[in-house]
Amino acid sequence: MPKTALDQRCIHTLRVLALDAIEQAGSGYPGMPLGMADVAYALWLRHLKHNPRNPRWPNRDRFVLSAGHGAILLYNLLYLTGYPLTLKDLRTFRQLDSKAAGHPEYDIDLGIEATTGPLGEGFANAVGMAMAQRYLAARFNRPEFPLVDHVVYVMASDGDLMEGTTHEAASLAGHLGLDNLIGFYDANGVSLEGSIDLTFTEDVPARFAAYHWHVQEIDGHDLDAIDRAIRNAKRQAGRPHLIICHTHSACGSPHFQDMALRRPLGEAEIQQIKAGLDWPTEERFFVPSEALAHYRLATPQGERAEARWRDMATLYEERYPEEMEEFKRLMRGHLPEGWQTALPRFRPEAAPLATRAASGRVLNALAPVIPELIGGAADVGASAQTFLKDAGDFAKERPLGRNIRFGVREHAMGGILNGMALYGGVRVYGGTFLVFSDYMRPAVRLAAMMKTPVVFVWTHDSFYVGEDGPTHQPVEQLMALRNIPGLTLIRPADANETAAAWRLALAERRGPVGLVLTRQPLPVLEGTAEKAWDGLTRGAYILKESPLSRVDLILIATGSEVALALAAQQLLEARHIGARVVSMPCWQLFDAQPLFYRLSVLPDDVSKRLAIEAGSTLGWERYTGRYGAVIGLDRFGASASSADLQEAFGFTPEAVAGRAMALMGE
């Protein structure tokens, strides 16, 4: 389809709006918004299946701008096609409380599918969305009834492709044959420091071909070539698609085209650009009426597309009523009725059980009653206990499998889980060792920002890893993760607290939950079968009261150290010191409790408090107070048996009791 004068006017509208918004904000990145305007116009007006009047339509195409620094391009498209974004919002680009933030922030009702910014994360999100779509399509589509039938598009930059998470995500996407994924690479030849020849000279087409992607190269300013490439990608089955778009950064700028830019072009340059486009030079944010009318055709087109889908869905429901009811439930994000009755409870007389193993039992008890539960691990599924028995592997030829083999790709795993959760219809989890949560941190941080209901399963939680040594023994990770606002981090003390943590993660909170689990077996503690279900939701609770008639000291512990505190309590009782044992699996939940509850657990009149945790002591002073102390580990671990390390680092009942007595002045 040849480029018409109206097409050119619409593309210029995208560019000029970007120039004006960045100039008014006094900051921004004009390179991609100007360079990828032709691609964005062709995609959004000719191919993207969406309805601006209903951004939540389940069968819409997904569009993720992984190159989040080009946010103004997305905002312009949303405004022009009829989403609830206005010219006023564009005028307040990058300003306080603006809907048009400096980088896209997830808001499905505005049409923003993901929070992007850290380069590569959006790319991994798109892979996750394509995986969720593939799973739900396999589950619900029937002959002549393609209930789940759409494409996931992602737009990426040189910076995205340099980041390691993109390598990981692209490798997995090719392995899985995600032909419902189409990526656009803005190959403009520059990054912030100048020409990409300084740093990025690899053969990108060969790299993605090696990943088993279908690759095309086009002139990113040729509307016909863009259109053909998208149509060709949709026809090619069995592989994800990369369309390499050779473009000019800041296209049309007389003095700054093809240059590295991270600032406005300046009013004088903008005046020259507008004059060259036959655009009003004295008016900012001018939108030609004919261009706006053409963009707004996206709304009736989308409404008709959705209406056709709903007509088909009505016939589907008549033929497959149970399947449609289940599909609606999943899209609403509701769990099946009565699912909590499947949660196991554990008795004190049971054999000691690592909390990672308890987590695996909980997962396998829930899997039959929550069919949308799907996840895996970064090549450590057997160790992290994340496998669902008899659920099959999610694979190219078996998209109904519920065990995802992420491979050794922790970083991409986090972004993919976010994408699957954003897509909806699935409940996702992913596991690795706690020390490797550092690889996942950007994705975990974004999960907290977006409030995605992802469960991160982190095992091998302390120096008890043993002989693998300090490289595999987490020390600072607990505190680092607790510092992420919006992440609920839970370190359960035994199997019952682990089951209660899964209940909370799946049902009682919106947002990501991290489960920090042991490698070593732990006893099922007396009292958790009765107290943990309510106590864990409160973040901390009195597991065992002082055996004396008074409370002289409070022992506060998490995870494996709760059993240690109970053993120390018995030694202290023999010395006539009355110690209360508090299990505190989650700081965030406890801090959110009413003051009266927090004081009932940690009363002000008991100033002697000893916290015990096999990790950094930083932060515990908020609970131990001025007269308390902390037993922790403010050094890296060592390579030895866990028993030897327990003795060496002072994590024995005798050492804890001795520290408590010193605190009491004895």
C-alpha positions as CSV (number, residue, x, y, z in Angstrom):
1,M,0.0,0.0,0.0
2,P,1.8,3.2,-1.2
3,K,2.4,6.0,1.3
4,T,-0.3,8.7,0.7
5,A,-0.1,12.4,1.6
6,L,-2.4,11.6,4.5
7,D,-0.1,8.8,5.7
8,Q,2.8,11.3,5.6
9,R,0.8,13.9,7.5
10,C,-0.1,11.3,10.2
11,I,3.6,10.3,10.6
12,H,4.7,13.9,10.8
13,T,2.1,14.4,13.5
14,L,3.8,11.7,15.6
15,R,7.2,13.3,15.2
16,V,6.1,16.9,15.9
17,L,4.1,16.0,19.0
18,A,7.2,14.2,20.3
19,L,9.4,17.3,19.6
20,D,7.0,19.6,21.3
21,A,6.5,17.4,24.4
22,I,10.2,16.9,24.9
23,E,10.9,20.5,24.4
24,Q,8.2,21.6,26.9
25,A,9.4,19.0,29.4
26,G,13.0,20.2,29.1
27,S,14.1,16.6,28.9
28,G,13.6,13.4,27.0
29,Y,15.0,11.3,24.2
30,P,13.9,12.4,20.7
31,G,15.9,9.8,18.7
32,M,13.5,6.8,18.7
33,P,10.2,8.8,18.7
34,L,11.3,10.5,15.5
35,G,13.1,7.5,14.0
36,M,10.4,4.9,14.5
37,A,7.4,7.0,13.7
38,D,6.9,5.3,10.3
39,V,7.0,1.8,11.9
40,A,4.7,2.8,14.7
41,Y,2.1,4.4,12.3
42,A,2.1,1.3,10.1
43,L,1.7,-1.1,13.0
44,W,-1.0,0.8,14.9
45,L,-3.1,1.9,12.0
46,R,-2.8,-1.2,9.7
47,H,-2.1,-4.2,11.9
48,L,-2.5,-3.8,15.6
49,K,-5.8,-5.4,16.8
50,H,-7.0,-3.2,19.7
51,N,-10.0,-1.3,20.9
52,P,-9.2,2.1,22.5
53,R,-12.7,2.0,24.0
54,N,-12.0,-1.3,25.8
55,P,-8.3,-1.6,26.7
56,R,-9.0,-4.8,28.6
57,W,-10.4,-6.7,25.7
58,P,-8.9,-10.2,26.3
59,N,-8.1,-10.9,22.6
60,R,-6.4,-7.6,21.8
61,D,-2.9,-7.7,20.4
62,R,-0.3,-6.7,23.0
63,F,2.2,-3.9,22.3
64,V,5.2,-3.5,24.6
65,L,7.6,-0.6,24.2
66,S,10.8,-2.2,25.6
67,A,12.8,1.0,24.7
68,G,11.0,2.9,27.4
69,H,13.0,6.0,26.8
70,G,10.9,6.4,23.7
71,A,7.8,6.7,25.9
72,I,6.5,9.9,24.1
73,L,6.0,7.8,21.0
74,L,3.6,5.5,22.9
75,Y,1.8,8.3,24.5
76,N,1.2,10.0,21.2
77,L,-0.2,6.8,19.7
78,L,-2.5,6.3,22.7
79,Y,-3.8,9.9,22.5
80,L,-4.2,9.9,18.7
81,T,-6.0,6.6,18.5
82,G,-8.5,7.4,21.2
83,Y,-7.3,6.0,24.6
84,P,-8.1,8.1,27.7
85,L,-4.9,10.2,27.2
86,T,-5.3,13.9,26.3
87,L,-3.3,16.7,24.8
88,K,-3.1,18.1,28.2
89,D,-1.4,14.9,29.3
90,L,1.1,15.3,26.5
91,R,1.8,18.9,27.5
92,T,2.7,17.6,31.0
93,F,5.0,14.9,29.8
94,R,7.6,14.0,32.5
95,Q,5.9,16.3,35.1
96,L,4.7,15.4,38.6
97,D,1.5,13.3,38.5
98,S,1.3,13.3,34.7
99,K,-0.2,10.2,33.0
100,A,2.7,10.7,30.6
101,A,5.6,9.7,32.8
102,G,9.2,9.8,31.7
103,H,9.1,6.0,31.0
104,P,5.9,4.0,30.5
105,E,4.2,2.9,33.7
106,Y,1.8,0.0,33.6
107,D,-1.8,1.2,33.4
108,I,-4.0,-1.1,31.3
109,D,-6.9,1.3,31.2
110,L,-4.6,3.8,29.4
111,G,-3.4,1.1,27.1
112,I,0.1,0.8,28.7
113,E,0.7,-2.9,28.9
114,A,3.9,-2.9,31.0
115,T,6.3,-0.6,33.0
116,T,9.4,-0.4,31.0
117,G,12.6,1.6,31.4
118,P,15.5,-0.8,32.4
119,L,16.4,-1.9,29.0
120,G,15.6,-5.5,28.0
121,E,12.9,-5.9,30.6
122,G,10.0,-5.1,28.2
123,F,11.4,-7.6,25.7
124,A,11.3,-10.3,28.4
125,N,7.8,-9.2,29.3
126,A,6.7,-9.7,25.7
127,V,8.2,-13.2,25.7
128,G,6.2,-14.0,28.8
129,M,3.0,-12.6,27.3
130,A,3.5,-14.7,24.2
131,M,4.0,-17.8,26.4
132,A,0.8,-17.1,28.4
133,Q,-1.1,-16.6,25.1
134,R,0.3,-19.9,23.8
135,Y,-0.8,-21.8,26.9
136,L,-4.3,-20.3,27.0
137,A,-4.8,-20.8,23.3
138,A,-3.9,-24.5,23.6
139,R,-6.2,-24.8,26.5
140,F,-9.3,-23.1,25.2
141,N,-9.2,-22.8,21.4
142,R,-11.4,-25.3,19.5
143,P,-11.8,-25.9,15.7
144,E,-13.5,-22.9,14.2
145,F,-13.4,-21.1,17.6
146,P,-10.1,-19.3,18.0
147,L,-11.0,-17.7,21.4
148,V,-7.3,-16.7,22.1
149,D,-5.9,-15.6,18.8
150,H,-3.6,-12.5,18.6
151,V,-0.1,-11.3,18.3
152,V,2.4,-9.8,20.9
153,Y,4.5,-7.0,19.5
154,V,7.6,-5.5,21.1
155,M,9.7,-2.5,20.0
156,A,13.3,-2.6,21.1
157,S,16.5,-0.5,20.7
158,D,20.2,-1.1,20.4
159,G,20.4,-0.8,24.2
160,D,17.7,-3.5,24.7
161,L,19.6,-5.9,22.4
162,M,22.9,-5.3,24.3
163,E,21.4,-6.1,27.7
164,G,21.9,-9.7,28.9
165,T,18.2,-10.3,29.7
166,T,17.3,-9.9,26.0
167,H,19.8,-12.6,25.0
168,E,18.3,-14.9,27.6
169,A,14.7,-14.2,26.7
170,A,15.3,-14.4,22.9
171,S,17.1,-17.7,23.3
172,L,14.1,-19.2,25.2
173,A,11.6,-17.7,22.8
174,G,13.3,-19.3,19.9
175,H,13.6,-22.6,21.7
176,L,9.8,-22.5,22.3
177,G,9.0,-21.5,18.8
178,L,6.8,-18.5,19.8
179,D,5.6,-17.5,16.4
180,N,3.0,-15.3,18.0
181,L,5.8,-12.8,18.9
182,I,6.9,-10.1,16.6
183,G,9.8,-7.8,17.5
184,F,10.9,-4.5,15.9
185,Y,14.5,-3.5,16.3
186,D,15.2,0.2,15.9
187,A,18.6,-0.2,14.2
188,N,19.5,3.5,14.1
189,G,23.2,3.0,14.6
190,V,23.7,5.2,17.7
191,S,23.5,4.8,21.5
192,L,24.1,7.5,24.2
193,E,27.8,7.5,23.8
194,G,27.8,7.8,20.0
195,S,28.0,5.3,17.2
196,I,27.2,1.8,18.2
197,D,30.4,0.8,16.3
198,L,32.1,1.8,19.6
199,T,30.5,-1.2,21.4
200,F,28.1,-3.2,19.3
201,T,29.4,-4.7,16.1
202,E,27.9,-8.2,16.4
203,D,25.9,-9.7,13.5
204,V,22.4,-9.2,14.9
205,P,20.6,-11.1,12.1
206,A,22.9,-14.0,12.5
207,R,22.5,-14.0,16.2
208,F,18.7,-14.1,16.1
209,A,18.8,-16.7,13.3
210,A,21.0,-18.8,15.6
211,Y,18.3,-18.4,18.3
212,H,15.8,-19.9,15.8
213,W,14.1,-16.6,15.0
214,H,12.7,-15.6,11.6
215,V,14.6,-12.4,10.7
216,Q,13.8,-9.7,8.2
217,E,15.7,-6.4,7.4
218,I,14.0,-3.4,6.0
219,D,14.2,0.3,5.5
220,G,12.3,1.6,8.6
221,H,11.1,4.7,6.7
222,D,9.5,2.7,3.8
223,L,5.9,2.2,4.7
224,D,5.4,-0.5,2.0
225,A,8.4,-2.4,3.3
226,I,7.2,-2.2,6.9
227,D,3.7,-3.4,5.9
228,R,5.1,-6.3,3.9
229,A,7.4,-7.4,6.7
230,I,4.6,-7.5,9.3
231,R,2.4,-9.4,6.9
232,N,5.2,-11.8,6.1
233,A,5.9,-12.4,9.8
234,K,2.3,-13.3,10.5
235,R,2.5,-15.9,7.7
236,Q,5.6,-17.6,9.0
237,A,4.9,-20.4,11.5
238,G,7.1,-22.1,14.1
239,R,9.5,-19.2,15.0
240,P,9.4,-15.8,16.7
241,H,10.0,-12.9,14.4
242,L,12.5,-10.0,14.4
243,I,12.0,-7.1,12.0
244,I,15.3,-5.1,11.8
245,C,14.3,-1.6,11.0
246,H,17.1,0.6,9.7
247,T,16.2,4.1,10.7
248,H,17.6,7.5,11.2
249,S,17.7,8.7,14.8
250,A,15.9,12.0,15.2
251,C,14.8,11.6,11.6
252,G,14.3,15.0,9.8
253,S,16.4,17.1,12.1
254,P,18.8,19.2,10.0
255,H,21.6,19.2,12.6
256,F,21.0,16.3,14.9
257,Q,19.8,13.4,12.7
258,D,21.9,10.2,13.3
259,M,23.5,11.7,16.4
260,A,23.4,10.4,20.0
261,L,20.8,12.4,21.8
262,R,19.3,12.5,25.3
263,R,18.0,16.0,25.4
264,P,15.6,18.3,23.6
265,L,16.7,19.6,20.2
266,G,16.0,23.2,21.0
267,E,13.4,25.6,19.8
268,A,15.5,26.8,16.8
269,E,16.0,23.3,15.5
270,I,12.3,22.5,16.0
271,Q,11.3,25.6,14.0
272,Q,13.5,24.4,11.1
273,I,12.0,20.9,11.3
274,K,8.4,22.3,11.3
275,A,9.1,24.6,8.5
276,G,10.5,21.8,6.4
277,L,7.3,19.8,7.0
278,D,5.0,22.8,6.2
279,W,3.9,22.8,9.8
280,P,2.7,25.8,11.9
281,T,5.8,27.1,13.6
282,E,4.2,29.3,16.2
283,E,1.9,26.7,17.7
284,R,3.0,23.8,20.0
285,F,1.1,20.5,20.0
286,F,-0.7,21.3,16.7
287,V,-2.6,18.2,15.5
288,P,-4.1,18.5,12.0
289,S,-7.8,17.6,12.0
290,E,-7.5,15.2,9.1
291,A,-4.6,13.4,10.9
292,L,-6.6,13.1,14.1
293,A,-9.7,11.9,12.3
294,H,-7.6,9.2,10.5
295,Y,-6.0,8.0,13.7
296,R,-9.4,7.9,15.4
297,L,-10.5,5.4,12.9
298,A,-8.7,2.9,15.1
299,T,-11.6,3.1,17.6
300,P,-14.5,2.0,15.3
301,Q,-12.1,-0.5,13.7
302,G,-11.3,-1.9,17.1
303,E,-14.9,-2.0,18.2
304,R,-15.9,-3.9,15.1
305,A,-13.0,-6.4,15.7
306,E,-14.1,-6.9,19.3
307,A,-17.7,-7.3,18.2
308,R,-16.8,-10.0,15.8
309,W,-14.8,-11.8,18.5
310,R,-17.7,-11.5,21.0
311,D,-20.1,-12.9,18.4
312,M,-17.7,-15.9,18.0
313,A,-17.4,-16.1,21.8
314,T,-21.2,-16.3,22.2
315,L,-21.3,-19.3,19.8
316,Y,-18.3,-20.8,21.6
317,E,-20.2,-20.5,24.9
318,E,-23.2,-22.2,23.5
319,R,-21.0,-25.1,22.3
320,Y,-18.6,-25.2,25.2
321,P,-20.3,-23.6,28.2
322,E,-18.0,-25.1,30.8
323,E,-14.8,-24.0,29.0
324,M,-16.2,-20.4,28.6
325,E,-17.1,-20.2,32.3
326,E,-13.6,-21.3,33.1
327,F,-12.1,-18.8,30.7
328,K,-14.1,-16.0,32.2
329,R,-12.9,-17.0,35.7
330,L,-9.3,-16.9,34.6
331,M,-9.6,-13.5,32.9
332,R,-11.2,-12.1,36.1
333,G,-8.3,-13.5,38.1
334,H,-10.4,-15.5,40.5
335,L,-9.2,-18.7,42.0
336,P,-11.5,-21.8,42.0
337,E,-14.0,-22.2,44.8
338,G,-12.7,-24.1,47.8
339,W,-9.1,-24.3,46.6
340,Q,-7.8,-23.6,50.1
341,T,-9.1,-26.9,51.4
342,A,-6.3,-28.6,49.4
343,L,-3.6,-26.9,51.4
344,P,-1.8,-29.5,53.5
345,R,-1.2,-29.2,57.3
346,F,1.7,-30.7,59.0
347,R,2.0,-32.2,62.5
348,P,4.9,-31.8,65.0
349,E,5.4,-35.6,65.0
350,A,6.2,-35.5,61.3
351,A,9.7,-36.0,60.1
352,P,11.8,-32.8,59.7
353,L,11.2,-31.2,56.3
354,A,13.1,-28.5,54.5
355,T,10.8,-25.6,53.7
356,R,11.7,-26.0,50.0
357,A,10.3,-29.5,50.2
358,A,7.3,-28.3,52.0
359,S,6.8,-25.8,49.3
360,G,7.0,-28.5,46.7
361,R,4.3,-30.5,48.6
362,V,2.0,-27.4,48.7
363,L,2.5,-26.8,45.0
364,N,1.6,-30.3,44.1
365,A,-1.4,-30.3,46.4
366,L,-2.7,-27.1,44.8
367,A,-1.9,-28.0,41.2
368,P,-4.9,-30.3,40.6
369,V,-7.4,-27.7,42.0
370,I,-5.7,-24.6,40.4
371,P,-5.2,-25.6,36.8
372,E,-3.8,-22.1,35.9
373,L,-0.9,-22.6,38.3
374,I,2.2,-22.7,36.1
375,G,5.9,-22.1,36.7
376,G,9.3,-23.5,36.9
377,A,12.9,-22.7,37.8
378,A,16.2,-21.6,36.4
379,D,17.6,-25.1,35.8
380,V,17.3,-25.9,39.5
381,G,13.7,-27.3,39.6
382,A,14.8,-30.5,41.4
383,S,16.6,-28.5,44.1
384,A,14.0,-25.7,44.4
385,Q,11.2,-28.3,44.4
386,T,9.1,-26.4,41.8
387,F,8.1,-29.3,39.6
388,L,4.4,-30.1,39.3
389,K,4.0,-33.9,39.0
390,D,2.2,-35.2,36.0
391,A,1.7,-31.7,34.6
392,G,4.1,-32.0,31.7
393,D,6.6,-29.5,30.4
394,F,5.6,-26.3,28.6
395,A,7.3,-26.8,25.2
396,K,7.0,-25.9,21.5
397,E,5.0,-29.0,20.7
398,R,3.3,-29.3,24.2
399,P,2.0,-25.8,25.1
400,L,-0.4,-27.3,27.7
401,G,2.5,-28.3,29.9
402,R,2.7,-26.4,33.2
403,N,6.3,-26.9,34.1
404,I,8.4,-24.2,32.5
405,R,12.1,-25.1,31.9
406,F,13.6,-21.6,32.0
407,G,17.2,-22.9,31.8
408,V,20.0,-21.0,33.5
409,R,18.3,-17.6,32.7
410,E,17.4,-16.0,36.1
411,H,17.2,-12.5,34.8
412,A,14.9,-13.3,31.9
413,M,12.9,-15.6,34.1
414,G,11.9,-12.7,36.2
415,G,10.8,-10.5,33.3
416,I,9.0,-13.4,31.6
417,L,7.1,-14.1,34.8
418,N,6.1,-10.5,34.9
419,G,4.9,-10.7,31.3
420,M,2.8,-13.8,32.0
421,A,1.2,-12.2,35.1
422,L,0.5,-9.0,33.1
423,Y,-1.2,-11.0,30.4
424,G,-3.5,-12.7,32.9
425,G,-5.3,-16.0,33.0
426,V,-2.4,-17.8,34.7
427,R,-0.9,-17.9,38.2
428,V,2.9,-17.9,37.9
429,Y,5.9,-18.7,40.0
430,G,9.6,-19.1,39.4
431,G,12.5,-20.5,41.5
432,T,16.2,-20.3,41.9
433,F,18.7,-20.1,44.8
434,L,18.4,-17.0,47.0
435,V,21.9,-15.9,46.3
436,F,21.0,-15.7,42.6
437,S,18.0,-13.4,43.3
438,D,20.6,-10.7,42.6
439,Y,20.4,-11.6,38.9
440,M,16.6,-11.1,39.1
441,R,16.6,-7.8,40.9
442,P,15.5,-5.5,38.1
443,A,12.5,-7.7,37.3
444,V,11.6,-8.1,40.9
445,R,11.7,-4.3,41.4
446,L,9.4,-3.8,38.4
447,A,7.1,-6.6,39.7
448,A,6.7,-4.5,42.8
449,M,6.1,-1.3,40.8
450,M,3.4,-3.0,38.7
451,K,2.0,-5.1,41.5
452,T,2.2,-8.2,39.4
453,P,1.0,-11.3,41.3
454,V,4.2,-13.3,40.8
455,V,5.5,-15.7,43.4
456,F,9.3,-15.8,43.5
457,V,10.6,-19.0,45.1
458,W,14.1,-18.5,46.5
459,T,15.7,-21.5,48.2
460,H,19.1,-22.4,49.8
461,D,18.5,-19.4,52.0
462,S,21.6,-19.2,54.2
463,F,25.1,-20.4,55.1
464,Y,23.5,-23.8,55.7
465,V,24.2,-24.4,52.0
466,G,27.5,-25.7,53.4
467,E,30.3,-27.0,51.3
468,D,29.4,-24.9,48.2
469,G,31.0,-22.0,50.0
470,P,30.5,-18.3,50.2
471,T,29.7,-17.8,46.6
472,H,26.5,-19.8,47.1
473,Q,25.7,-18.7,50.7
474,P,23.4,-15.6,50.8
475,V,24.2,-13.0,53.4
476,E,23.0,-9.6,52.3
477,Q,20.1,-10.8,50.0
478,L,17.4,-10.9,52.6
479,M,17.9,-7.2,53.6
480,A,18.3,-6.1,50.0
481,L,15.0,-7.7,49.0
482,R,13.2,-6.3,52.1
483,N,14.2,-2.9,50.9
484,I,12.1,-3.2,47.7
485,P,8.8,-1.3,48.3
486,G,5.8,-3.5,47.5
487,L,7.6,-6.9,47.6
488,T,6.2,-9.1,50.4
489,L,9.2,-11.2,51.5
490,I,8.4,-14.3,53.6
491,R,10.9,-16.5,55.3
492,P,8.8,-19.3,56.9
493,A,10.0,-21.2,60.0
494,D,8.6,-24.6,59.0
495,A,6.2,-26.5,56.8
496,N,3.0,-25.0,58.2
497,E,4.3,-21.5,57.8
498,T,5.3,-22.4,54.2
499,A,1.7,-23.6,53.4
500,A,0.3,-20.4,55.0
501,A,2.8,-18.3,52.9
502,W,1.5,-19.9,49.7
503,R,-2.1,-19.3,50.7
504,L,-1.3,-15.6,51.2
505,A,0.7,-15.4,48.0
506,L,-2.1,-16.7,45.9
507,A,-5.1,-15.2,47.5
508,E,-4.6,-12.5,50.1
509,R,-2.3,-9.9,48.5
510,R,-2.0,-8.1,45.2
511,G,1.6,-7.8,44.1
512,P,4.7,-10.0,44.1
513,V,5.6,-12.3,47.0
514,G,9.1,-13.8,47.6
515,L,9.3,-17.1,49.5
516,V,12.7,-17.6,51.1
517,L,13.2,-21.3,51.8
518,T,15.7,-23.7,53.4
519,R,17.8,-26.4,51.9
520,Q,18.2,-28.2,55.2
521,P,15.3,-30.1,57.0
522,L,13.5,-28.3,59.8
523,P,11.2,-29.7,62.4
524,V,7.5,-29.1,62.2
525,L,7.2,-26.8,65.2
526,E,4.8,-27.2,68.0
527,G,2.0,-24.6,67.6
528,T,2.4,-23.7,64.0
529,A,-0.5,-26.0,62.9
530,E,-2.8,-23.8,64.9
531,K,-1.1,-20.4,64.9
532,A,0.7,-20.0,61.6
533,W,-2.4,-19.6,59.4
534,D,-3.4,-16.3,61.1
535,G,0.0,-15.5,62.5
536,L,1.8,-15.4,59.1
537,T,-0.7,-13.0,57.6
538,R,0.1,-10.6,60.5
539,G,3.9,-10.9,59.7
540,A,4.8,-12.0,63.3
541,Y,3.2,-13.8,66.2
542,I,3.9,-15.3,69.5
543,L,4.8,-18.9,68.8
544,K,5.6,-19.8,72.4
545,E,5.0,-17.7,75.4
546,S,7.5,-17.5,78.3
547,P,7.3,-20.7,80.4
548,L,7.6,-18.5,83.5
549,S,5.0,-16.1,84.9
550,R,6.9,-13.2,83.4
551,V,8.5,-12.1,80.1
552,D,12.1,-11.1,80.7
553,L,13.3,-11.3,77.2
554,I,11.9,-11.7,73.7
555,L,13.6,-13.9,71.1
556,I,12.6,-12.9,67.6
557,A,13.6,-15.1,64.7
558,T,12.8,-16.1,61.1
559,G,13.1,-19.2,59.1
560,S,15.4,-21.9,60.4
561,E,16.4,-19.7,63.4
562,V,12.9,-20.1,65.0
563,A,13.7,-23.6,66.0
564,L,17.0,-22.4,67.3
565,A,15.2,-19.8,69.4
566,L,12.9,-22.4,70.9
567,A,15.8,-24.6,71.9
568,A,17.5,-21.5,73.5
569,Q,14.3,-20.8,75.3
570,Q,14.6,-24.1,77.2
571,L,18.1,-23.3,78.2
572,L,17.1,-19.9,79.5
573,E,14.2,-21.4,81.5
574,A,16.7,-23.5,83.4
575,R,18.5,-20.2,84.3
576,H,15.2,-18.7,85.4
577,I,15.0,-16.3,82.5
578,G,11.5,-16.1,80.9
579,A,11.8,-15.8,77.2
580,R,9.0,-15.3,74.7
581,V,9.6,-16.7,71.2
582,V,8.3,-14.6,68.3
583,S,8.3,-16.0,64.8
584,M,8.6,-13.1,62.4
585,P,8.3,-14.5,58.8
586,C,7.5,-11.1,57.2
587,W,8.6,-7.7,58.2
588,Q,6.3,-5.9,55.7
589,L,3.2,-7.6,57.0
590,F,4.0,-7.0,60.6
591,D,4.8,-3.3,60.0
592,A,1.3,-3.0,58.4
593,Q,-0.5,-4.2,61.5
594,P,-2.3,-1.9,63.9
595,L,-0.2,-0.6,66.7
596,F,-2.2,-2.5,69.4
597,Y,-1.3,-5.8,67.7
598,R,2.4,-4.9,67.3
599,L,2.6,-3.9,70.9
600,S,0.9,-7.2,71.9
601,V,3.7,-9.1,70.3
602,L,6.6,-6.7,71.1
603,P,5.5,-4.7,74.2
604,D,7.3,-1.6,75.0
605,D,7.9,-2.7,78.6
606,V,10.1,-5.6,77.5
607,S,13.3,-3.9,76.3
608,K,15.5,-6.9,76.2
609,R,15.1,-8.4,72.8
610,L,17.4,-10.6,70.8
611,A,16.8,-11.1,67.0
612,I,18.3,-14.2,65.3
613,E,18.7,-14.6,61.6
614,A,21.3,-16.2,59.4
615,G,22.0,-13.1,57.4
616,S,22.9,-9.5,57.6
617,T,22.0,-7.8,60.9
618,L,21.2,-4.5,59.2
619,G,17.7,-3.3,59.9
620,W,16.9,-5.5,62.9
621,E,17.4,-2.6,65.3
622,R,13.9,-1.4,64.5
623,Y,12.6,-4.4,66.4
624,T,15.4,-5.0,69.0
625,G,15.5,-1.4,70.1
626,R,18.1,0.4,72.1
627,Y,18.7,-2.3,74.6
628,G,18.5,-5.3,72.3
629,A,21.0,-7.2,70.1
630,V,21.1,-9.2,66.9
631,I,22.7,-12.6,66.1
632,G,23.4,-12.5,62.4
633,L,26.1,-12.8,59.8
634,D,27.9,-9.6,58.6
635,R,30.5,-11.4,56.7
636,F,30.6,-13.8,53.8
637,G,30.3,-17.5,54.7
638,A,32.8,-20.3,54.3
639,S,33.1,-23.7,52.6
640,A,32.5,-26.4,55.2
641,S,29.7,-28.6,56.4
642,S,26.6,-26.8,57.7
643,A,27.1,-28.3,61.2
644,D,30.6,-26.9,61.3
645,L,29.5,-23.5,60.1
646,Q,26.6,-23.4,62.6
647,E,29.2,-23.9,65.4
648,A,31.7,-21.4,63.9
649,F,29.1,-18.7,63.3
650,G,27.4,-19.0,66.7
651,F,24.1,-20.4,65.6
652,T,23.7,-23.0,68.3
653,P,21.2,-23.1,71.2
654,E,24.1,-22.6,73.7
655,A,25.5,-19.6,71.8
656,V,22.1,-18.0,71.6
657,A,21.3,-18.6,75.2
658,G,24.7,-17.2,76.2
659,R,24.1,-14.0,74.2
660,A,20.7,-13.7,75.8
661,M,22.1,-14.0,79.3
662,A,24.8,-11.4,78.5
663,L,22.0,-9.1,77.3
664,M,20.3,-9.7,80.7
665,G,23.5,-8.8,82.5
666,E,24.2,-12.4,83.7
